[in-house]
Amino acid sequence: MTEPQFQILVWLSYRIAATFAFGLPLFLLIWAKRSNSSSIDRLLSIYWKVSSIYAISLLFLSVESQLGQLISFIAPILMVSSIWFWFDLNEELDEMPDYKPIALTTRIWRWTLSFWSLLNTGLHLFSLRCLNSINENYCDTWREIPFNSFMTTKTIIKFVLDGNWSKGFATFFAYLSLILYLIGLLQWLLIQLPKNGRFAGKF
């Protein structure tokens, strides 16, 4: 694969993520709450807790941290797992009729998100050397959009709050967010998972 082809696919991956990892699930969550679809509401609530890891990966990538490559490789796998893992929620969604718009939209969203995870995983495997060195070929492509987001955030904070969004502060916030995320994940793995298994419980 040539570098321009790789760049196109990475940009496609980011665009799919913007639409199906953030935009559509936010819309679905609001829709589920307004229509009292408790199973979809529960599924989306769990998804948003898990998917925050992707935002953390973008933070690390924006400051050119090698850790961002590893987290952005793992994040979609965790995100997709969170929407297929639960026995009770899967059964409730399967029982919802296809003609119900919110049920159909949720099914389309889950399969599209799964496709995005496969695409993202394949691209990361192709650029596996980025996990060892952030300066390898193809690595700049992964950092381009997060870095642009970093610069946009810096400009907004400077304009609105007259503050400075520096790399040091972004790195600190990224590590703090990661530590809090790992604490929550370990709490679920050690306490909730043995107790509830593949039932949503109090995740």
Summary of the structure (lengths in Angstrom):
residues: 203
radius of gyration: 18.3
end to end distance: 41.0
largest distance: 52.5
contacts: 604
relative contact order: 0.14
helix: 83%
strand: 0%
